[in-house]
Amino acid sequence: MSFNYGREEKKWRLWKEAEEKQLRSLGVSEDTIEQLHTHD
């Protein structure tokens, strides 16, 4: 079985988008979300 970088990156991006949506619904500031995104 080979590693498909494109597929894994797509799964990661979808996971991060869901995480950011949840953080926004909890009232986390955009600055904090941006810092998390930059760190990841």
VOBARO-296910 format. One record per residue: residue number from 1; residue in three letters; x negated, y negated, z of N, C-alpha, C in turn. Coordinates in steps of 0.05 Angstrom, whole numbers, plus 5000, padded with zeros to 4 digits. Layout:
// residues N
<rec><num>NUM</num><residuo>Ala</residuo><n_xx>X</n_xx><n_yy>Y</n_yy><n_zz>Z</n_zz><ca_xx>X</ca_xx><ca_yy>Y</ca_yy><ca_zz>Z</ca_zz><c_xx>X</c_xx><c_yy>Y</c_yy><c_zz>Z</c_zz></rec>
...
//
This chain:
// residues 40
<rec><num>1</num><residuo>Met</residuo><n_xx>4983</n_xx><n_yy>5023</n_yy><n_zz>5000</n_zz><ca_xx>5000</ca_xx><ca_yy>5000</ca_yy><ca_zz>5000</ca_zz><c_xx>4982</c_xx><c_yy>4975</c_yy><c_zz>5000</c_zz></rec>
<rec><num>2</num><residuo>Ser</residuo><n_xx>4988</n_xx><n_yy>4957</n_yy><n_zz>4983</n_zz><ca_xx>4971</ca_xx><ca_yy>4933</ca_yy><ca_zz>4980</ca_zz><c_xx>4984</c_xx><c_yy>4909</c_yy><c_zz>4995</c_zz></rec>
<rec><num>3</num><residuo>Phe</residuo><n_xx>4968</n_xx><n_yy>4890</n_yy><n_zz>5001</n_zz><ca_xx>4978</ca_xx><ca_yy>4866</ca_yy><ca_zz>5015</ca_zz><c_xx>4985</c_xx><c_yy>4845</c_yy><c_zz>4994</c_zz></rec>
<rec><num>4</num><residuo>Asn</residuo><n_xx>5010</n_xx><n_yy>4835</n_yy><n_zz>4995</n_zz><ca_xx>5020</ca_xx><ca_yy>4815</ca_yy><ca_zz>4976</ca_zz><c_xx>5020</c_xx><c_yy>4788</c_yy><c_zz>4991</c_zz></rec>
<rec><num>5</num><residuo>Tyr</residuo><n_xx>5000</n_xx><n_yy>4772</n_yy><n_zz>4986</n_zz><ca_xx>4998</ca_xx><ca_yy>4746</ca_yy><ca_zz>5000</ca_zz><c_xx>5022</c_xx><c_yy>4728</c_yy><c_zz>4995</c_zz></rec>
<rec><num>6</num><residuo>Gly</residuo><n_xx>5031</n_xx><n_yy>4727</n_yy><n_zz>4970</n_zz><ca_xx>5054</ca_xx><ca_yy>4710</ca_yy><ca_zz>4964</ca_zz><c_xx>5079</c_xx><c_yy>4717</c_yy><c_zz>4979</c_zz></rec>
<rec><num>7</num><residuo>Arg</residuo><n_xx>5085</n_xx><n_yy>4743</n_yy><n_zz>4981</n_zz><ca_xx>5108</ca_xx><ca_yy>4752</ca_yy><ca_zz>4996</ca_zz><c_xx>5106</c_xx><c_yy>4746</c_yy><c_zz>5026</c_zz></rec>
<rec><num>8</num><residuo>Glu</residuo><n_xx>5082</n_xx><n_yy>4751</n_yy><n_zz>5036</n_zz><ca_xx>5078</ca_xx><ca_yy>4746</ca_yy><ca_zz>5065</ca_zz><c_xx>5079</c_xx><c_yy>4716</c_yy><c_zz>5071</c_zz></rec>
<rec><num>9</num><residuo>Glu</residuo><n_xx>5069</n_xx><n_yy>4699</n_yy><n_zz>5053</n_zz><ca_xx>5070</ca_xx><ca_yy>4670</ca_yy><ca_zz>5058</ca_zz><c_xx>5099</c_xx><c_yy>4661</c_yy><c_zz>5057</c_zz></rec>
<rec><num>10</num><residuo>Lys</residuo><n_xx>5115</n_xx><n_yy>4672</n_yy><n_zz>5039</n_zz><ca_xx>5144</ca_xx><ca_yy>4665</ca_yy><ca_zz>5037</ca_zz><c_xx>5158</c_xx><c_yy>4672</c_yy><c_zz>5063</c_zz></rec>
<rec><num>11</num><residuo>Lys</residuo><n_xx>5153</n_xx><n_yy>4696</n_yy><n_zz>5073</n_zz><ca_xx>5165</ca_xx><ca_yy>4705</ca_yy><ca_zz>5098</ca_zz><c_xx>5157</c_xx><c_yy>4686</c_yy><c_zz>5121</c_zz></rec>
<rec><num>12</num><residuo>Trp</residuo><n_xx>5132</n_xx><n_yy>4678</n_yy><n_zz>5122</n_zz><ca_xx>5122</ca_xx><ca_yy>4660</ca_yy><ca_zz>5143</ca_zz><c_xx>5136</c_xx><c_yy>4633</c_yy><c_zz>5141</c_zz></rec>
<rec><num>13</num><residuo>Arg</residuo><n_xx>5138</n_xx><n_yy>4623</n_yy><n_zz>5116</n_zz><ca_xx>5151</ca_xx><ca_yy>4596</ca_yy><ca_zz>5113</ca_zz><c_xx>5180</c_xx><c_yy>4597</c_yy><c_zz>5121</c_zz></rec>
<rec><num>14</num><residuo>Leu</residuo><n_xx>5194</n_xx><n_yy>4618</n_yy><n_zz>5114</n_zz><ca_xx>5222</ca_xx><ca_yy>4620</ca_yy><ca_zz>5123</ca_zz><c_xx>5224</c_xx><c_yy>4622</c_yy><c_zz>5153</c_zz></rec>
<rec><num>15</num><residuo>Trp</residuo><n_xx>5206</n_xx><n_yy>4636</n_yy><n_zz>5166</n_zz><ca_xx>5206</ca_xx><ca_yy>4638</ca_yy><ca_zz>5195</ca_zz><c_xx>5201</c_xx><c_yy>4611</c_yy><c_zz>5207</c_zz></rec>
<rec><num>16</num><residuo>Lys</residuo><n_xx>5181</n_xx><n_yy>4596</n_yy><n_zz>5196</n_zz><ca_xx>5175</ca_xx><ca_yy>4569</ca_yy><ca_zz>5207</ca_zz><c_xx>5198</c_xx><c_yy>4550</c_yy><c_zz>5203</c_zz></rec>
<rec><num>17</num><residuo>Glu</residuo><n_xx>5212</n_xx><n_yy>4551</n_yy><n_zz>5180</n_zz><ca_xx>5235</ca_xx><ca_yy>4533</ca_yy><ca_zz>5176</ca_zz><c_xx>5257</c_xx><c_yy>4539</c_yy><c_zz>5196</c_zz></rec>
<rec><num>18</num><residuo>Ala</residuo><n_xx>5262</n_xx><n_yy>4564</n_yy><n_zz>5202</n_zz><ca_xx>5282</ca_xx><ca_yy>4572</ca_yy><ca_zz>5221</ca_zz><c_xx>5274</c_xx><c_yy>4562</c_yy><c_zz>5249</c_zz></rec>
<rec><num>19</num><residuo>Glu</residuo><n_xx>5248</n_xx><n_yy>4564</n_yy><n_zz>5255</n_zz><ca_xx>5238</ca_xx><ca_yy>4555</ca_yy><ca_zz>5281</ca_zz><c_xx>5241</c_xx><c_yy>4525</c_yy><c_zz>5284</c_zz></rec>
<rec><num>20</num><residuo>Glu</residuo><n_xx>5234</n_xx><n_yy>4510</n_yy><n_zz>5263</n_zz><ca_xx>5237</ca_xx><ca_yy>4481</ca_yy><ca_zz>5263</ca_zz><c_xx>5266</c_xx><c_yy>4473</c_yy><c_zz>5266</c_zz></rec>
<rec><num>21</num><residuo>Lys</residuo><n_xx>5284</n_xx><n_yy>4487</n_yy><n_zz>5253</n_zz><ca_xx>5313</ca_xx><ca_yy>4481</ca_yy><ca_zz>5255</ca_zz><c_xx>5322</c_xx><c_yy>4485</c_yy><c_zz>5284</c_zz></rec>
<rec><num>22</num><residuo>Gln</residuo><n_xx>5313</n_xx><n_yy>4507</n_yy><n_zz>5296</n_zz><ca_xx>5321</ca_xx><ca_yy>4512</ca_yy><ca_zz>5324</ca_zz><c_xx>5309</c_xx><c_yy>4490</c_yy><c_zz>5342</c_zz></rec>
<rec><num>23</num><residuo>Leu</residuo><n_xx>5284</n_xx><n_yy>4482</n_yy><n_zz>5338</n_zz><ca_xx>5272</ca_xx><ca_yy>4462</ca_yy><ca_zz>5355</ca_zz><c_xx>5288</c_xx><c_yy>4435</c_yy><c_zz>5352</c_zz></rec>
<rec><num>24</num><residuo>Arg</residuo><n_xx>5296</n_xx><n_yy>4429</n_yy><n_zz>5328</n_zz><ca_xx>5312</ca_xx><ca_yy>4404</ca_yy><ca_zz>5324</ca_zz><c_xx>5338</c_xx><c_yy>4405</c_yy><c_zz>5339</c_zz></rec>
<rec><num>25</num><residuo>Ser</residuo><n_xx>5351</n_xx><n_yy>4429</n_yy><n_zz>5338</n_zz><ca_xx>5377</ca_xx><ca_yy>4432</ca_yy><ca_zz>5352</ca_zz><c_xx>5374</c_xx><c_yy>4430</c_yy><c_zz>5382</c_zz></rec>
<rec><num>26</num><residuo>Leu</residuo><n_xx>5350</n_xx><n_yy>4436</n_yy><n_zz>5392</n_zz><ca_xx>5345</ca_xx><ca_yy>4434</ca_yy><ca_zz>5421</ca_zz><c_xx>5335</c_xx><c_yy>4406</c_yy><c_zz>5429</c_zz></rec>
<rec><num>27</num><residuo>Gly</residuo><n_xx>5332</n_xx><n_yy>4388</n_yy><n_zz>5409</n_zz><ca_xx>5325</ca_xx><ca_yy>4360</ca_yy><ca_zz>5415</ca_zz><c_xx>5296</c_xx><c_yy>4355</c_yy><c_zz>5417</c_zz></rec>
<rec><num>28</num><residuo>Val</residuo><n_xx>5279</n_xx><n_yy>4372</n_yy><n_zz>5406</n_zz><ca_xx>5250</ca_xx><ca_yy>4367</ca_yy><ca_zz>5406</ca_zz><c_xx>5244</c_xx><c_yy>4345</c_yy><c_zz>5386</c_zz></rec>
<rec><num>29</num><residuo>Ser</residuo><n_xx>5226</n_xx><n_yy>4327</n_yy><n_zz>5393</n_zz><ca_xx>5220</ca_xx><ca_yy>4304</ca_yy><ca_zz>5376</ca_zz><c_xx>5206</c_xx><c_yy>4313</c_yy><c_zz>5350</c_zz></rec>
<rec><num>30</num><residuo>Glu</residuo><n_xx>5209</n_xx><n_yy>4297</n_yy><n_zz>5330</n_zz><ca_xx>5197</ca_xx><ca_yy>4303</ca_yy><ca_zz>5304</ca_zz><c_xx>5166</c_xx><c_yy>4303</c_yy><c_zz>5306</c_zz></rec>
<rec><num>31</num><residuo>Asp</residuo><n_xx>5156</n_xx><n_yy>4286</n_yy><n_zz>5323</n_zz><ca_xx>5126</ca_xx><ca_yy>4285</ca_yy><ca_zz>5326</ca_zz><c_xx>5116</c_xx><c_yy>4311</c_yy><c_zz>5337</c_zz></rec>
<rec><num>32</num><residuo>Thr</residuo><n_xx>5130</n_xx><n_yy>4323</n_yy><n_zz>5356</n_zz><ca_xx>5122</ca_xx><ca_yy>4348</ca_yy><ca_zz>5368</ca_zz><c_xx>5124</c_xx><c_yy>4370</c_yy><c_zz>5347</c_zz></rec>
<rec><num>33</num><residuo>Ile</residuo><n_xx>5145</n_xx><n_yy>4370</n_yy><n_zz>5331</n_zz><ca_xx>5149</ca_xx><ca_yy>4391</ca_yy><ca_zz>5310</ca_zz><c_xx>5127</c_xx><c_yy>4388</c_yy><c_zz>5290</c_zz></rec>
<rec><num>34</num><residuo>Glu</residuo><n_xx>5120</n_xx><n_yy>4364</n_yy><n_zz>5283</n_zz><ca_xx>5098</ca_xx><ca_yy>4359</ca_yy><ca_zz>5263</ca_zz><c_xx>5071</c_xx><c_yy>4369</c_yy><c_zz>5274</c_zz></rec>
<rec><num>35</num><residuo>Gln</residuo><n_xx>5066</n_xx><n_yy>4365</n_yy><n_zz>5300</n_zz><ca_xx>5042</ca_xx><ca_yy>4375</ca_yy><ca_zz>5312</ca_zz><c_xx>5041</c_xx><c_yy>4405</c_yy><c_zz>5311</c_zz></rec>
<rec><num>36</num><residuo>Leu</residuo><n_xx>5063</n_xx><n_yy>4418</n_yy><n_zz>5317</n_zz><ca_xx>5064</ca_xx><ca_yy>4447</ca_yy><ca_zz>5316</ca_zz><c_xx>5059</c_xx><c_yy>4457</c_yy><c_zz>5288</c_zz></rec>
<rec><num>37</num><residuo>His</residuo><n_xx>5071</n_xx><n_yy>4444</n_yy><n_zz>5268</n_zz><ca_xx>5068</ca_xx><ca_yy>4452</ca_yy><ca_zz>5240</ca_zz><c_xx>5039</c_xx><c_yy>4449</c_yy><c_zz>5231</c_zz></rec>
<rec><num>38</num><residuo>Thr</residuo><n_xx>5027</n_xx><n_yy>4427</n_yy><n_zz>5240</n_zz><ca_xx>4999</ca_xx><ca_yy>4422</ca_yy><ca_zz>5233</ca_zz><c_xx>4980</c_xx><c_yy>4443</c_yy><c_zz>5246</c_zz></rec>
<rec><num>39</num><residuo>His</residuo><n_xx>4987</n_xx><n_yy>4450</n_yy><n_zz>5271</n_zz><ca_xx>4971</ca_xx><ca_yy>4469</ca_yy><ca_zz>5285</ca_zz><c_xx>4972</c_xx><c_yy>4497</c_yy><c_zz>5273</c_zz></rec>
<rec><num>40</num><residuo>Asp</residuo><n_xx>4996</n_xx><n_yy>4504</n_yy><n_zz>5263</n_zz><ca_xx>4999</ca_xx><ca_yy>4531</ca_yy><ca_zz>5251</ca_zz><c_xx>4986</c_xx><c_yy>4531</c_yy><c_zz>5224</c_zz></rec>
//
